[in-house]
Amino acid sequence: MEYRRLGATGLKVSELCLGCMTFGRETKESDARKILDRFLELGGNFLDTANVYAAGASEDILGRITRGKRDSLVIATKVRFNANVFAGKPVAPNDIGLSRAHIMAEVERSLTRLQTDYIDLYQVHSWDFETPIEETMRVLDDLVRQGKVRYIGASNFTAWQLMKSLWVSDKYNYARFDSLQPQYSLISREIERELIPMCRAEGIGVIPWSPLGGGFLTGKYHSGQKPPEDSRLAKQDLWGRLQNERNYRTLEAVEQVARERGRSVAQVALAWVNQQPGVSSVIYGARTAEQNEQNLGAIGLKLEAAELEALARASALAPEYPVAMQARLPGAPRL
Ligand SMILES: NC(=O)c1ccc[n+]([C@@H]2O[C@H](COP(=O)([O-])OP(=O)(O)OC[C@H]3O[C@@H](n4cnc5c(N)ncnc54)[C@H](OP(=O)(O)O)[C@@H]3O)[C@@H](O)[C@H]2O)c1
C-alpha cells in the first residue's frame, strides 16, 4: 500500500480509502468488520463515512469495529445533511445545513457515534446557499482549535465555491480546506475541467467518491441485459441513467485492459482514478467481503501510459467553453 500526503498537509493516507456508506444499510455489521479488518491488514489507514449514512448507523458501526485501533486510523466524516430528509420525514429548521448551530450540535453526535474525541478529517457534505461561508469557516476553525477536528475538507463543491472558501480562510486566518471529495470515475469526469486544475494549483488533495461508478465499472452490467437484482443500480433505479453509448464504450475499454492485464474490471477502473494527477486517495465501496477482496487487488496496480490513454480516449468528454478555448494556450492542462 502506498501512502500519500493529503493535499499539501503532512497527513499520510493510504492510496485506497474504505468508503463506509453501505455499513448498516446493505452491509451488516459482521461483514463490515471483515471488510475493515482485511483493509487494515493490507495497510489501509483511511476511512470515510458521514453523519447521514444509514441514519447514523454507519458511524455507529465504525465506532464499534475500530475500538482499540483508533490511533493508527485516519477517520473522515461529514456534516450538512439530515437523514430525515432522505426518509421523507420533517426536519427541524436548525437541524440541517452549515450554520454554527447545526455544525456544533452535529460534531458532538458524530464524536459520540464514532466513540472518539477527535475527527481526523471533517468534511462539509455540500455547499449551503442559506449560510454565509464566513460563518461556516469560522466554526470549522473553532473546531480545529479545540482539537475536535484535525483537518477540514469540502465535498461536492463547484470551483468557485471552493475558491471562495479558501479566500475566506486566507482573509481571516481560519483553517483552510485541505481536501475535496468529488464524484470522479471514468464515467464521471466533469471535475477535470475546473476542479482538478484548481485543487492542484491550491494544494487541495482530491479524494474521489464512486470510483467504480457505483458498481457500473465492475463487469457485472451488460448492454441490453437487466442488472443483477441484488445490485445497487437495480435497487436505486439508477440503471437507466447510466445506460448510454459513451458509458458502454468506456466499460468496453476497461474490460479490454482488464483482459489484457489478467485483472478484474473493478481493479482497472480503480487504478485509473488512482493514477490521475491531484488524487490523494480513492474512496471505494464494497457491499461484501468478496467485493472488498477484489477491489483491494488494485493496490499497487499501475497502468501503463498507453492503457491510461486508451481509457481516457474512450471516456472523453467534449471540452466546454472557456476551457476549450484555453486548451490551445501554452501550458494549458490536457483534457
Ligand atoms: N461525498 C459524497 O457525496 C459521497 C457520495 C457517495 C459516496 N461517497 C463515499 O464514497 C464511498 C464509495 O462510494 P460508492 O459506494 O458509490 O463507490 P463505488 O466504489 O463506485 O461503488 C461501490 C459499489 O459497487 C458495487 N461493487 C463494488 N465492488 C464490486 C466488485 N468488485 N464487483 C461487483 N460489484 C462491486 C457494490 O454495490 P452493489 O453490489 O450493491 O451493486 C458497491 O457497494 C462511499 O462509501 C462514501 O464513503 C461520498
The ligand as a MOL file (V3000), in Angstrom:
LIG
                    3D

  0  0  0     0  0            999 V3000
M  V30 BEGIN CTAB
M  V30 COUNTS 48 52 0 0 0
M  V30 BEGIN ATOM
M  V30 1 N -19.4640 12.8250 -0.6960 0
M  V30 2 C -20.4870 12.2490 -1.2630 0
M  V30 3 O -21.4850 12.8860 -1.6210 0
M  V30 4 C -20.4510 10.7630 -1.4860 0
M  V30 5 C -21.4250 10.1350 -2.2870 0
M  V30 6 C -21.3290 8.7600 -2.4730 0
M  V30 7 C -20.3110 8.0420 -1.8680 0
M  V30 8 N -19.3950 8.6870 -1.0710 0 CHG=1
M  V30 9 C -18.2930 7.9430 -0.3880 0
M  V30 10 O -17.6220 7.1590 -1.3500 0
M  V30 11 C -17.6580 5.7910 -0.9500 0
M  V30 12 C -17.7110 4.9390 -2.1710 0
M  V30 13 O -18.8700 5.2550 -2.9320 0
M  V30 14 P -19.5910 4.1390 -3.7690 0
M  V30 15 O -20.0140 3.0370 -2.8640 0
M  V30 16 O -20.6120 4.8040 -4.5950 0 CHG=-1
M  V30 17 O -18.3290 3.6650 -4.6570 0
M  V30 18 P -18.0720 2.6510 -5.8070 0
M  V30 19 O -16.7970 2.0010 -5.4310 0
M  V30 20 O -18.1660 3.3550 -7.1060 0
M  V30 21 O -19.2860 1.5930 -5.7680 0
M  V30 22 C -19.3480 0.6320 -4.7710 0
M  V30 23 C -20.4800 -0.3370 -5.0770 0
M  V30 24 O -20.2170 -1.0190 -6.3140 0
M  V30 25 C -20.5040 -2.4120 -6.1630 0
M  V30 26 N -19.2070 -3.1120 -6.1830 0
M  V30 27 C -18.0540 -2.7200 -5.5690 0
M  V30 28 N -17.0490 -3.5550 -5.8370 0
M  V30 29 C -17.5610 -4.5080 -6.6400 0
M  V30 30 C -16.9780 -5.6490 -7.2590 0
M  V30 31 N -15.6990 -5.9400 -7.0850 0
M  V30 32 N -17.7820 -6.4100 -8.0380 0
M  V30 33 C -19.0790 -6.1070 -8.2170 0
M  V30 34 N -19.6860 -5.0320 -7.6620 0
M  V30 35 C -18.9220 -4.2420 -6.8690 0
M  V30 36 C -21.2010 -2.5640 -4.8250 0
M  V30 37 O -22.5800 -2.2980 -4.9960 0
M  V30 38 P -23.6770 -3.4650 -5.2990 0
M  V30 39 O -23.0550 -4.7940 -5.0540 0
M  V30 40 O -24.8030 -3.1550 -4.3840 0
M  V30 41 O -24.0470 -3.2690 -6.7410 0
M  V30 42 C -20.6040 -1.4220 -4.0230 0
M  V30 43 O -21.3900 -1.0190 -2.9230 0
M  V30 44 C -18.8750 5.6820 -0.0230 0
M  V30 45 O -18.7760 4.6060 0.8630 0
M  V30 46 C -18.7740 7.0080 0.6960 0
M  V30 47 O -17.8160 6.9280 1.7210 0
M  V30 48 C -19.4540 10.0180 -0.8910 0
M  V30 END ATOM
M  V30 BEGIN BOND
M  V30 1 1 1 2
M  V30 2 2 2 3
M  V30 3 1 2 4
M  V30 4 1 4 5
M  V30 5 2 4 48
M  V30 6 2 5 6
M  V30 7 1 6 7
M  V30 8 2 7 8
M  V30 9 1 8 9
M  V30 10 1 8 48
M  V30 11 1 9 10
M  V30 12 1 9 46
M  V30 13 1 10 11
M  V30 14 1 11 12
M  V30 15 1 11 44
M  V30 16 1 12 13
M  V30 17 1 13 14
M  V30 18 2 14 15
M  V30 19 1 14 16
M  V30 20 1 14 17
M  V30 21 1 17 18
M  V30 22 2 18 19
M  V30 23 1 18 20
M  V30 24 1 18 21
M  V30 25 1 21 22
M  V30 26 1 22 23
M  V30 27 1 23 24
M  V30 28 1 23 42
M  V30 29 1 24 25
M  V30 30 1 25 26
M  V30 31 1 25 36
M  V30 32 1 26 27
M  V30 33 1 26 35
M  V30 34 2 27 28
M  V30 35 1 28 29
M  V30 36 1 29 30
M  V30 37 2 29 35
M  V30 38 1 30 31
M  V30 39 2 30 32
M  V30 40 1 32 33
M  V30 41 2 33 34
M  V30 42 1 34 35
M  V30 43 1 36 37
M  V30 44 1 36 42
M  V30 45 1 37 38
M  V30 46 2 38 39
M  V30 47 1 38 40
M  V30 48 1 38 41
M  V30 49 1 42 43
M  V30 50 1 44 45
M  V30 51 1 44 46
M  V30 52 1 46 47
M  V30 END BOND
M  V30 END CTAB
M  END
